[in-house]
């Protein structure tokens, strides 16, 4: 065994057994020697490794690591969570960006919790649900439902809105009739205007 009071500096360390850190405020620190902090640079992480030699093993089965997305006076880190499924290929499952945005991934797309754009599906150009201040009061909040067409469209478009009064607006952003419950932009097949509650 190894019993150390103080600091251990090593080029590499393999421990067969449990690691116990006992301190008033225990901290495990991973030092990155890099000084470039370029975008995409791996800043270090923790691997879950199996020694099982059957199948495709041994292999890293899961990983949490920090990746630089660019630099300022310090790296701008993203925290990335990876797992594998019945193979040795690690896939991104969740990312916490340096600005706090959270992304969840799966094979056909993903979900992004973006501070600026709300909940988005299938990447930054996908559909989204966004909170929106719709009055002078900062607490007056509605919800917009946004869609994205073909790849040729640069931005999402608002398709529907539920405003702070509970009014549903379809293909429009403001109400025409006071007290209406549902309003819809005129189209060839259907038009709903001025429906009143009660």
HELIX and SHEET records of a PDB file:
SHEET    1   A12 UNK A  42  UNK A  50  0                                        
SHEET    2   A12 UNK A  59  UNK A  71 -1                                        
SHEET    3   A12 UNK A  75  UNK A  83 -1                                        
SHEET    4   A12 UNK A  91  UNK A  96 -1                                        
SHEET    5   A12 UNK A 102  UNK A 106 -1                                        
SHEET    6   A12 UNK A 109  UNK A 114 -1                                        
SHEET    7   A12 UNK A 118  UNK A 121 -1                                        
SHEET    8   A12 UNK A 128  UNK A 133 -1                                        
SHEET    9   A12 UNK A 141  UNK A 147 -1                                        
SHEET   10   A12 UNK A 157  UNK A 162 -1                                        
SHEET   11   A12 UNK A 168  UNK A 170 -1                                        
SHEET   12   A12 UNK A 182  UNK A 184  1                                        
END                                                                             
